[in-house]
Amino acid sequence: MHLGKGGASEAVTAQLETLLAHHELVKLKFIDFKGEKKEIAESLASSTHAELVRVIGNTAVFFRQNPDPYKRKVIVT
């Protein structure tokens, strides 16, 4: 997933929500807004009820465990 000149709009939040529901672990690459990447990533994590794993370079990594144990892709121990 990429974050470009449109910024962290409702569409970006909705797309992140959908990706987290299907994949649990999602990377977001910052094309623009690189100076505010930490704040934007924290805001997106909060609005999608996900965990911001870390920001590495211009990429933020988000995680949200699937509530259905049979659909989980990542096993947390």
PyMOL Python script that loads the backbone (N, CA, C, O; Angstrom):
from pymol import cmd

cmd.read_pdbstr("""\
ATOM      1  N   MET A   1       0.849  -1.163   0.000  1.00  0.00           N
ATOM      2  CA  MET A   1       0.000   0.000   0.000  1.00  0.00           C
ATOM      3  C   MET A   1       0.900   1.233   0.000  1.00  0.00           C
ATOM      4  O   MET A   1       1.952   1.245   0.638  1.00  0.00           O
ATOM      5  N   HIS A   2       0.471   2.276  -0.728  1.00  0.00           N
ATOM      6  CA  HIS A   2       1.247   3.514  -0.827  1.00  0.00           C
ATOM      7  C   HIS A   2       0.445   4.702  -0.313  1.00  0.00           C
ATOM      8  O   HIS A   2      -0.778   4.753  -0.445  1.00  0.00           O
ATOM      9  N   LEU A   3       1.165   5.660   0.280  1.00  0.00           N
ATOM     10  CA  LEU A   3       0.553   6.906   0.708  1.00  0.00           C
ATOM     11  C   LEU A   3       1.201   8.020  -0.107  1.00  0.00           C
ATOM     12  O   LEU A   3       2.379   8.329   0.069  1.00  0.00           O
ATOM     13  N   GLY A   4       0.417   8.616  -1.000  1.00  0.00           N
ATOM     14  CA  GLY A   4       0.947   9.636  -1.896  1.00  0.00           C
ATOM     15  C   GLY A   4       0.453  11.022  -1.571  1.00  0.00           C
ATOM     16  O   GLY A   4       0.211  11.362  -0.413  1.00  0.00           O
ATOM     17  N   LYS A   5       0.305  11.822  -2.619  1.00  0.00           N
ATOM     18  CA  LYS A   5      -0.029  13.237  -2.445  1.00  0.00           C
ATOM     19  C   LYS A   5      -1.415  13.468  -1.849  1.00  0.00           C
ATOM     20  O   LYS A   5      -1.686  14.555  -1.340  1.00  0.00           O
ATOM     21  N   GLY A   6      -2.296  12.475  -1.900  1.00  0.00           N
ATOM     22  CA  GLY A   6      -3.633  12.619  -1.324  1.00  0.00           C
ATOM     23  C   GLY A   6      -3.638  12.590   0.195  1.00  0.00           C
ATOM     24  O   GLY A   6      -4.608  13.008   0.827  1.00  0.00           O
ATOM     25  N   GLY A   7      -2.556  12.098   0.779  1.00  0.00           N
ATOM     26  CA  GLY A   7      -2.458  12.054   2.235  1.00  0.00           C
ATOM     27  C   GLY A   7      -3.283  10.939   2.843  1.00  0.00           C
ATOM     28  O   GLY A   7      -3.766  10.047   2.146  1.00  0.00           O
ATOM     29  N   ALA A   8      -3.435  11.007   4.141  1.00  0.00           N
ATOM     30  CA  ALA A   8      -4.168   9.983   4.888  1.00  0.00           C
ATOM     31  C   ALA A   8      -5.658  10.296   4.867  1.00  0.00           C
ATOM     32  O   ALA A   8      -6.224  10.711   5.879  1.00  0.00           O
ATOM     33  N   SER A   9      -6.281  10.100   3.733  1.00  0.00           N
ATOM     34  CA  SER A   9      -7.703  10.390   3.567  1.00  0.00           C
ATOM     35  C   SER A   9      -8.549   9.227   4.089  1.00  0.00           C
ATOM     36  O   SER A   9      -8.028   8.204   4.533  1.00  0.00           O
ATOM     37  N   GLU A  10      -9.851   9.413   4.023  1.00  0.00           N
ATOM     38  CA  GLU A  10     -10.778   8.348   4.417  1.00  0.00           C
ATOM     39  C   GLU A  10     -10.585   7.110   3.545  1.00  0.00           C
ATOM     40  O   GLU A  10     -10.730   5.985   4.025  1.00  0.00           O
ATOM     41  N   ALA A  11     -10.260   7.309   2.272  1.00  0.00           N
ATOM     42  CA  ALA A  11     -10.048   6.182   1.366  1.00  0.00           C
ATOM     43  C   ALA A  11      -8.837   5.353   1.786  1.00  0.00           C
ATOM     44  O   ALA A  11      -8.867   4.125   1.704  1.00  0.00           O
ATOM     45  N   VAL A  12      -7.782   6.014   2.230  1.00  0.00           N
ATOM     46  CA  VAL A  12      -6.584   5.306   2.688  1.00  0.00           C
ATOM     47  C   VAL A  12      -6.908   4.511   3.951  1.00  0.00           C
ATOM     48  O   VAL A  12      -6.487   3.362   4.091  1.00  0.00           O
ATOM     49  N   THR A  13      -7.645   5.115   4.855  1.00  0.00           N
ATOM     50  CA  THR A  13      -8.041   4.425   6.088  1.00  0.00           C
ATOM     51  C   THR A  13      -8.907   3.212   5.772  1.00  0.00           C
ATOM     52  O   THR A  13      -8.721   2.147   6.361  1.00  0.00           O
ATOM     53  N   ALA A  14      -9.846   3.364   4.855  1.00  0.00           N
ATOM     54  CA  ALA A  14     -10.722   2.255   4.468  1.00  0.00           C
ATOM     55  C   ALA A  14      -9.929   1.137   3.798  1.00  0.00           C
ATOM     56  O   ALA A  14     -10.182  -0.041   4.049  1.00  0.00           O
ATOM     57  N   GLN A  15      -8.976   1.501   2.952  1.00  0.00           N
ATOM     58  CA  GLN A  15      -8.165   0.482   2.282  1.00  0.00           C
ATOM     59  C   GLN A  15      -7.292  -0.257   3.293  1.00  0.00           C
ATOM     60  O   GLN A  15      -7.155  -1.478   3.215  1.00  0.00           O
ATOM     61  N   LEU A  16      -6.707   0.466   4.234  1.00  0.00           N
ATOM     62  CA  LEU A  16      -5.906  -0.171   5.272  1.00  0.00           C
ATOM     63  C   LEU A  16      -6.772  -1.104   6.114  1.00  0.00           C
ATOM     64  O   LEU A  16      -6.345  -2.203   6.466  1.00  0.00           O
ATOM     65  N   GLU A  17      -7.966  -0.674   6.431  1.00  0.00           N
ATOM     66  CA  GLU A  17      -8.916  -1.504   7.193  1.00  0.00           C
ATOM     67  C   GLU A  17      -9.187  -2.822   6.465  1.00  0.00           C
ATOM     68  O   GLU A  17      -9.160  -3.891   7.075  1.00  0.00           O
ATOM     69  N   THR A  18      -9.446  -2.740   5.166  1.00  0.00           N
ATOM     70  CA  THR A  18      -9.715  -3.929   4.355  1.00  0.00           C
ATOM     71  C   THR A  18      -8.500  -4.849   4.292  1.00  0.00           C
ATOM     72  O   THR A  18      -8.627  -6.064   4.444  1.00  0.00           O
ATOM     73  N   LEU A  19      -7.329  -4.271   4.070  1.00  0.00           N
ATOM     74  CA  LEU A  19      -6.111  -5.079   3.990  1.00  0.00           C
ATOM     75  C   LEU A  19      -5.795  -5.761   5.315  1.00  0.00           C
ATOM     76  O   LEU A  19      -5.369  -6.915   5.330  1.00  0.00           O
ATOM     77  N   LEU A  20      -5.997  -5.067   6.418  1.00  0.00           N
ATOM     78  CA  LEU A  20      -5.761  -5.677   7.728  1.00  0.00           C
ATOM     79  C   LEU A  20      -6.726  -6.831   7.989  1.00  0.00           C
ATOM     80  O   LEU A  20      -6.348  -7.827   8.606  1.00  0.00           O
ATOM     81  N   ALA A  21      -7.954  -6.704   7.530  1.00  0.00           N
ATOM     82  CA  ALA A  21      -8.942  -7.769   7.720  1.00  0.00           C
ATOM     83  C   ALA A  21      -8.559  -9.027   6.953  1.00  0.00           C
ATOM     84  O   ALA A  21      -8.856 -10.139   7.391  1.00  0.00           O
ATOM     85  N   HIS A  22      -7.902  -8.857   5.813  1.00  0.00           N
ATOM     86  CA  HIS A  22      -7.533 -10.013   4.991  1.00  0.00           C
ATOM     87  C   HIS A  22      -6.136 -10.540   5.261  1.00  0.00           C
ATOM     88  O   HIS A  22      -5.897 -11.742   5.144  1.00  0.00           O
ATOM     89  N   HIS A  23      -5.209  -9.662   5.619  1.00  0.00           N
ATOM     90  CA  HIS A  23      -3.806 -10.085   5.703  1.00  0.00           C
ATOM     91  C   HIS A  23      -3.181  -9.984   7.087  1.00  0.00           C
ATOM     92  O   HIS A  23      -2.123 -10.570   7.316  1.00  0.00           O
ATOM     93  N   GLU A  24      -3.782  -9.282   7.994  1.00  0.00           N
ATOM     94  CA  GLU A  24      -3.294  -9.054   9.354  1.00  0.00           C
ATOM     95  C   GLU A  24      -2.036  -8.185   9.431  1.00  0.00           C
ATOM     96  O   GLU A  24      -1.955  -7.318  10.301  1.00  0.00           O
ATOM     97  N   LEU A  25      -1.078  -8.385   8.569  1.00  0.00           N
ATOM     98  CA  LEU A  25       0.170  -7.627   8.568  1.00  0.00           C
ATOM     99  C   LEU A  25       0.254  -6.845   7.259  1.00  0.00           C
ATOM    100  O   LEU A  25       0.214  -7.434   6.179  1.00  0.00           O
ATOM    101  N   VAL A  26       0.371  -5.506   7.352  1.00  0.00           N
ATOM    102  CA  VAL A  26       0.336  -4.653   6.165  1.00  0.00           C
ATOM    103  C   VAL A  26       1.480  -3.644   6.224  1.00  0.00           C
ATOM    104  O   VAL A  26       1.754  -3.059   7.272  1.00  0.00           O
ATOM    105  N   LYS A  27       2.145  -3.449   5.079  1.00  0.00           N
ATOM    106  CA  LYS A  27       3.178  -2.423   4.953  1.00  0.00           C
ATOM    107  C   LYS A  27       2.606  -1.237   4.189  1.00  0.00           C
ATOM    108  O   LYS A  27       1.898  -1.404   3.196  1.00  0.00           O
ATOM    109  N   LEU A  28       2.921  -0.042   4.664  1.00  0.00           N
ATOM    110  CA  LEU A  28       2.494   1.183   3.998  1.00  0.00           C
ATOM    111  C   LEU A  28       3.744   1.979   3.647  1.00  0.00           C
ATOM    112  O   LEU A  28       4.518   2.349   4.530  1.00  0.00           O
ATOM    113  N   LYS A  29       3.939   2.238   2.368  1.00  0.00           N
ATOM    114  CA  LYS A  29       5.107   2.984   1.882  1.00  0.00           C
ATOM    115  C   LYS A  29       4.724   4.449   1.721  1.00  0.00           C
ATOM    116  O   LYS A  29       3.731   4.775   1.070  1.00  0.00           O
ATOM    117  N   PHE A  30       5.523   5.329   2.324  1.00  0.00           N
ATOM    118  CA  PHE A  30       5.289   6.765   2.213  1.00  0.00           C
ATOM    119  C   PHE A  30       5.988   7.299   0.973  1.00  0.00           C
ATOM    120  O   PHE A  30       7.217   7.298   0.897  1.00  0.00           O
ATOM    121  N   ILE A  31       5.199   7.758  -0.004  1.00  0.00           N
ATOM    122  CA  ILE A  31       5.726   8.391  -1.205  1.00  0.00           C
ATOM    123  C   ILE A  31       5.866   9.892  -0.936  1.00  0.00           C
ATOM    124  O   ILE A  31       6.871  10.500  -1.306  1.00  0.00           O
ATOM    125  N   ASP A  32       4.880  10.474  -0.308  1.00  0.00           N
ATOM    126  CA  ASP A  32       4.881  11.871   0.134  1.00  0.00           C
ATOM    127  C   ASP A  32       4.692  11.890   1.648  1.00  0.00           C
ATOM    128  O   ASP A  32       4.529  10.839   2.268  1.00  0.00           O
ATOM    129  N   PHE A  33       4.714  13.066   2.235  1.00  0.00           N
ATOM    130  CA  PHE A  33       4.515  13.257   3.674  1.00  0.00           C
ATOM    131  C   PHE A  33       5.549  12.502   4.505  1.00  0.00           C
ATOM    132  O   PHE A  33       5.241  12.023   5.596  1.00  0.00           O
ATOM    133  N   LYS A  34       6.769  12.396   3.993  1.00  0.00           N
ATOM    134  CA  LYS A  34       7.815  11.651   4.696  1.00  0.00           C
ATOM    135  C   LYS A  34       8.212  12.321   6.006  1.00  0.00           C
ATOM    136  O   LYS A  34       8.667  11.646   6.929  1.00  0.00           O
ATOM    137  N   GLY A  35       8.050  13.619   6.100  1.00  0.00           N
ATOM    138  CA  GLY A  35       8.383  14.327   7.324  1.00  0.00           C
ATOM    139  C   GLY A  35       7.412  14.053   8.463  1.00  0.00           C
ATOM    140  O   GLY A  35       7.774  14.173   9.634  1.00  0.00           O
ATOM    141  N   GLU A  36       6.182  13.685   8.125  1.00  0.00           N
ATOM    142  CA  GLU A  36       5.160  13.420   9.140  1.00  0.00           C
ATOM    143  C   GLU A  36       4.794  11.944   9.214  1.00  0.00           C
ATOM    144  O   GLU A  36       3.718  11.607   9.708  1.00  0.00           O
ATOM    145  N   LYS A  37       5.653  11.066   8.742  1.00  0.00           N
ATOM    146  CA  LYS A  37       5.305   9.646   8.642  1.00  0.00           C
ATOM    147  C   LYS A  37       4.971   9.010   9.990  1.00  0.00           C
ATOM    148  O   LYS A  37       4.051   8.196  10.068  1.00  0.00           O
ATOM    149  N   LYS A  38       5.696   9.361  11.047  1.00  0.00           N
ATOM    150  CA  LYS A  38       5.445   8.763  12.359  1.00  0.00           C
ATOM    151  C   LYS A  38       4.062   9.167  12.876  1.00  0.00           C
ATOM    152  O   LYS A  38       3.312   8.321  13.363  1.00  0.00           O
ATOM    153  N   GLU A  39       3.724  10.449  12.774  1.00  0.00           N
ATOM    154  CA  GLU A  39       2.427  10.929  13.255  1.00  0.00           C
ATOM    155  C   GLU A  39       1.277  10.341  12.440  1.00  0.00           C
ATOM    156  O   GLU A  39       0.255   9.941  12.997  1.00  0.00           O
ATOM    157  N   ILE A  40       1.449  10.292  11.120  1.00  0.00           N
ATOM    158  CA  ILE A  40       0.404   9.738  10.244  1.00  0.00           C
ATOM    159  C   ILE A  40       0.221   8.249  10.531  1.00  0.00           C
ATOM    160  O   ILE A  40      -0.909   7.767  10.606  1.00  0.00           O
ATOM    161  N   ALA A  41       1.316   7.525  10.690  1.00  0.00           N
ATOM    162  CA  ALA A  41       1.239   6.089  10.965  1.00  0.00           C
ATOM    163  C   ALA A  41       0.530   5.823  12.291  1.00  0.00           C
ATOM    164  O   ALA A  41      -0.291   4.910  12.381  1.00  0.00           O
ATOM    165  N   GLU A  42       0.837   6.609  13.316  1.00  0.00           N
ATOM    166  CA  GLU A  42       0.172   6.443  14.604  1.00  0.00           C
ATOM    167  C   GLU A  42      -1.315   6.745  14.504  1.00  0.00           C
ATOM    168  O   GLU A  42      -2.136   6.064  15.118  1.00  0.00           O
ATOM    169  N   SER A  43      -1.662   7.770  13.728  1.00  0.00           N
ATOM    170  CA  SER A  43      -3.061   8.122  13.532  1.00  0.00           C
ATOM    171  C   SER A  43      -3.815   7.016  12.788  1.00  0.00           C
ATOM    172  O   SER A  43      -4.937   6.675  13.162  1.00  0.00           O
ATOM    173  N   LEU A  44      -3.214   6.462  11.750  1.00  0.00           N
ATOM    174  CA  LEU A  44      -3.840   5.373  11.002  1.00  0.00           C
ATOM    175  C   LEU A  44      -4.002   4.128  11.879  1.00  0.00           C
ATOM    176  O   LEU A  44      -5.028   3.452  11.812  1.00  0.00           O
ATOM    177  N   ALA A  45      -3.005   3.829  12.687  1.00  0.00           N
ATOM    178  CA  ALA A  45      -3.096   2.672  13.585  1.00  0.00           C
ATOM    179  C   ALA A  45      -4.242   2.856  14.573  1.00  0.00           C
ATOM    180  O   ALA A  45      -4.992   1.919  14.847  1.00  0.00           O
ATOM    181  N   SER A  46      -4.371   4.058  15.100  1.00  0.00           N
ATOM    182  CA  SER A  46      -5.439   4.345  16.053  1.00  0.00           C
ATOM    183  C   SER A  46      -6.816   4.236  15.404  1.00  0.00           C
ATOM    184  O   SER A  46      -7.738   3.670  15.990  1.00  0.00           O
ATOM    185  N   SER A  47      -6.954   4.774  14.203  1.00  0.00           N
ATOM    186  CA  SER A  47      -8.265   4.780  13.553  1.00  0.00           C
ATOM    187  C   SER A  47      -8.688   3.409  13.037  1.00  0.00           C
ATOM    188  O   SER A  47      -9.879   3.176  12.830  1.00  0.00           O
ATOM    189  N   THR A  48      -7.736   2.494  12.825  1.00  0.00           N
ATOM    190  CA  THR A  48      -8.068   1.142  12.352  1.00  0.00           C
ATOM    191  C   THR A  48      -7.970   0.104  13.466  1.00  0.00           C
ATOM    192  O   THR A  48      -8.144  -1.090  13.219  1.00  0.00           O
ATOM    193  N   HIS A  49      -7.693   0.554  14.693  1.00  0.00           N
ATOM    194  CA  HIS A  49      -7.532  -0.347  15.843  1.00  0.00           C
ATOM    195  C   HIS A  49      -6.452  -1.389  15.587  1.00  0.00           C
ATOM    196  O   HIS A  49      -6.585  -2.553  15.966  1.00  0.00           O
ATOM    197  N   ALA A  50      -5.381  -0.948  14.936  1.00  0.00           N
ATOM    198  CA  ALA A  50      -4.249  -1.818  14.635  1.00  0.00           C
ATOM    199  C   ALA A  50      -3.066  -1.407  15.501  1.00  0.00           C
ATOM    200  O   ALA A  50      -3.076  -0.367  16.158  1.00  0.00           O
ATOM    201  N   GLU A  51      -2.074  -2.238  15.479  1.00  0.00           N
ATOM    202  CA  GLU A  51      -0.844  -1.947  16.208  1.00  0.00           C
ATOM    203  C   GLU A  51       0.206  -1.482  15.211  1.00  0.00           C
ATOM    204  O   GLU A  51       0.433  -2.138  14.194  1.00  0.00           O
ATOM    205  N   LEU A  52       0.834  -0.377  15.490  1.00  0.00           N
ATOM    206  CA  LEU A  52       1.936   0.090  14.661  1.00  0.00           C
ATOM    207  C   LEU A  52       3.168  -0.672  15.123  1.00  0.00           C
ATOM    208  O   LEU A  52       3.703  -0.406  16.198  1.00  0.00           O
ATOM    209  N   VAL A  53       3.614  -1.619  14.310  1.00  0.00           N
ATOM    210  CA  VAL A  53       4.750  -2.457  14.681  1.00  0.00           C
ATOM    211  C   VAL A  53       6.011  -1.620  14.702  1.00  0.00           C
ATOM    212  O   VAL A  53       6.742  -1.604  15.693  1.00  0.00           O
ATOM    213  N   ARG A  54       6.267  -0.916  13.592  1.00  0.00           N
ATOM    214  CA  ARG A  54       7.408  -0.006  13.534  1.00  0.00           C
ATOM    215  C   ARG A  54       7.401   0.764  12.233  1.00  0.00           C
ATOM    216  O   ARG A  54       6.728   0.398  11.270  1.00  0.00           O
ATOM    217  N   VAL A  55       8.164   1.836  12.230  1.00  0.00           N
ATOM    218  CA  VAL A  55       8.400   2.617  11.018  1.00  0.00           C
ATOM    219  C   VAL A  55       9.864   2.437  10.677  1.00  0.00           C
ATOM    220  O   VAL A  55      10.742   2.815  11.453  1.00  0.00           O
ATOM    221  N   ILE A  56      10.125   1.862   9.523  1.00  0.00           N
ATOM    222  CA  ILE A  56      11.486   1.616   9.056  1.00  0.00           C
ATOM    223  C   ILE A  56      11.676   2.409   7.771  1.00  0.00           C
ATOM    224  O   ILE A  56      11.006   2.146   6.772  1.00  0.00           O
ATOM    225  N   GLY A  57      12.575   3.370   7.791  1.00  0.00           N
ATOM    226  CA  GLY A  57      12.779   4.211   6.612  1.00  0.00           C
ATOM    227  C   GLY A  57      11.490   4.944   6.292  1.00  0.00           C
ATOM    228  O   GLY A  57      10.977   5.699   7.118  1.00  0.00           O
ATOM    229  N   ASN A  58      10.969   4.725   5.100  1.00  0.00           N
ATOM    230  CA  ASN A  58       9.718   5.349   4.676  1.00  0.00           C
ATOM    231  C   ASN A  58       8.578   4.342   4.607  1.00  0.00           C
ATOM    232  O   ASN A  58       7.631   4.516   3.839  1.00  0.00           O
ATOM    233  N   THR A  59       8.673   3.286   5.413  1.00  0.00           N
ATOM    234  CA  THR A  59       7.658   2.241   5.430  1.00  0.00           C
ATOM    235  C   THR A  59       7.164   2.023   6.853  1.00  0.00           C
ATOM    236  O   THR A  59       7.957   1.883   7.785  1.00  0.00           O
ATOM    237  N   ALA A  60       5.846   1.997   7.008  1.00  0.00           N
ATOM    238  CA  ALA A  60       5.227   1.700   8.301  1.00  0.00           C
ATOM    239  C   ALA A  60       4.620   0.300   8.218  1.00  0.00           C
ATOM    240  O   ALA A  60       4.055  -0.080   7.192  1.00  0.00           O
ATOM    241  N   VAL A  61       4.742  -0.454   9.299  1.00  0.00           N
ATOM    242  CA  VAL A  61       4.219  -1.819   9.354  1.00  0.00           C
ATOM    243  C   VAL A  61       3.111  -1.863  10.414  1.00  0.00           C
ATOM    244  O   VAL A  61       3.319  -1.474  11.563  1.00  0.00           O
ATOM    245  N   PHE A  62       1.936  -2.342  10.006  1.00  0.00           N
ATOM    246  CA  PHE A  62       0.769  -2.426  10.873  1.00  0.00           C
ATOM    247  C   PHE A  62       0.375  -3.882  11.076  1.00  0.00           C
ATOM    248  O   PHE A  62       0.563  -4.715  10.189  1.00  0.00           O
ATOM    249  N   PHE A  63      -0.177  -4.184  12.257  1.00  0.00           N
ATOM    250  CA  PHE A  63      -0.650  -5.533  12.553  1.00  0.00           C
ATOM    251  C   PHE A  63      -1.968  -5.454  13.310  1.00  0.00           C
ATOM    252  O   PHE A  63      -2.128  -4.654  14.232  1.00  0.00           O
ATOM    253  N   ARG A  64      -2.905  -6.299  12.902  1.00  0.00           N
ATOM    254  CA  ARG A  64      -4.151  -6.476  13.643  1.00  0.00           C
ATOM    255  C   ARG A  64      -4.564  -7.934  13.487  1.00  0.00           C
ATOM    256  O   ARG A  64      -4.819  -8.403  12.378  1.00  0.00           O
ATOM    257  N   GLN A  65      -4.626  -8.640  14.606  1.00  0.00           N
ATOM    258  CA  GLN A  65      -4.954 -10.054  14.577  1.00  0.00           C
ATOM    259  C   GLN A  65      -6.415 -10.264  14.218  1.00  0.00           C
ATOM    260  O   GLN A  65      -7.294  -9.555  14.707  1.00  0.00           O
ATOM    261  N   ASN A  66      -6.663 -11.242  13.363  1.00  0.00           N
ATOM    262  CA  ASN A  66      -8.021 -11.581  12.965  1.00  0.00           C
ATOM    263  C   ASN A  66      -8.745 -12.193  14.161  1.00  0.00           C
ATOM    264  O   ASN A  66      -8.194 -13.078  14.816  1.00  0.00           O
ATOM    265  N   PRO A  67      -9.959 -11.747  14.461  1.00  0.00           N
ATOM    266  CA  PRO A  67     -10.679 -12.295  15.620  1.00  0.00           C
ATOM    267  C   PRO A  67     -11.052 -13.773  15.459  1.00  0.00           C
ATOM    268  O   PRO A  67     -11.241 -14.470  16.456  1.00  0.00           O
ATOM    269  N   ASP A  68     -11.160 -14.253  14.231  1.00  0.00           N
ATOM    270  CA  ASP A  68     -11.490 -15.656  13.975  1.00  0.00           C
ATOM    271  C   ASP A  68     -10.202 -16.483  13.986  1.00  0.00           C
ATOM    272  O   ASP A  68      -9.361 -16.301  13.105  1.00  0.00           O
ATOM    273  N   PRO A  69     -10.022 -17.387  14.957  1.00  0.00           N
ATOM    274  CA  PRO A  69      -8.760 -18.139  15.041  1.00  0.00           C
ATOM    275  C   PRO A  69      -8.471 -19.005  13.811  1.00  0.00           C
ATOM    276  O   PRO A  69      -7.312 -19.324  13.544  1.00  0.00           O
ATOM    277  N   TYR A  70      -9.495 -19.383  13.071  1.00  0.00           N
ATOM    278  CA  TYR A  70      -9.284 -20.208  11.884  1.00  0.00           C
ATOM    279  C   TYR A  70      -8.818 -19.412  10.673  1.00  0.00           C
ATOM    280  O   TYR A  70      -8.312 -19.988   9.710  1.00  0.00           O
ATOM    281  N   LYS A  71      -8.984 -18.092  10.714  1.00  0.00           N
ATOM    282  CA  LYS A  71      -8.564 -17.239   9.601  1.00  0.00           C
ATOM    283  C   LYS A  71      -7.251 -16.525   9.880  1.00  0.00           C
ATOM    284  O   LYS A  71      -6.782 -15.758   9.039  1.00  0.00           O
ATOM    285  N   ARG A  72      -6.648 -16.755  11.034  1.00  0.00           N
ATOM    286  CA  ARG A  72      -5.408 -16.072  11.384  1.00  0.00           C
ATOM    287  C   ARG A  72      -4.266 -16.552  10.512  1.00  0.00           C
ATOM    288  O   ARG A  72      -4.113 -17.747  10.257  1.00  0.00           O
ATOM    289  N   LYS A  73      -3.472 -15.604  10.063  1.00  0.00           N
ATOM    290  CA  LYS A  73      -2.306 -15.913   9.235  1.00  0.00           C
ATOM    291  C   LYS A  73      -1.025 -15.807  10.035  1.00  0.00           C
ATOM    292  O   LYS A  73      -0.027 -16.447   9.700  1.00  0.00           O
ATOM    293  N   VAL A  74      -1.041 -15.002  11.095  1.00  0.00           N
ATOM    294  CA  VAL A  74       0.122 -14.803  11.940  1.00  0.00           C
ATOM    295  C   VAL A  74      -0.194 -15.392  13.315  1.00  0.00           C
ATOM    296  O   VAL A  74      -1.213 -15.064  13.923  1.00  0.00           O
ATOM    297  N   ILE A  75       0.682 -16.253  13.788  1.00  0.00           N
ATOM    298  CA  ILE A  75       0.489 -16.856  15.095  1.00  0.00           C
ATOM    299  C   ILE A  75       1.276 -16.039  16.122  1.00  0.00           C
ATOM    300  O   ILE A  75       2.493 -15.894  16.009  1.00  0.00           O
ATOM    301  N   VAL A  76       0.579 -15.515  17.109  1.00  0.00           N
ATOM    302  CA  VAL A  76       1.209 -14.713  18.169  1.00  0.00           C
ATOM    303  C   VAL A  76       1.343 -15.604  19.395  1.00  0.00           C
ATOM    304  O   VAL A  76       0.363 -16.176  19.871  1.00  0.00           O
ATOM    305  N   THR A  77       2.563 -15.714  19.897  1.00  0.00           N
ATOM    306  CA  THR A  77       2.776 -16.549  21.083  1.00  0.00           C
ATOM    307  C   THR A  77       3.139 -15.718  22.270  1.00  0.00           C
ATOM    308  O   THR A  77       3.354 -16.255  23.356  1.00  0.00           O
TER     309      THR A  77
END
""", "prot")
cmd.dss("prot")
cmd.show_as("cartoon", "prot")
cmd.util.cbc("prot")
cmd.orient("prot")
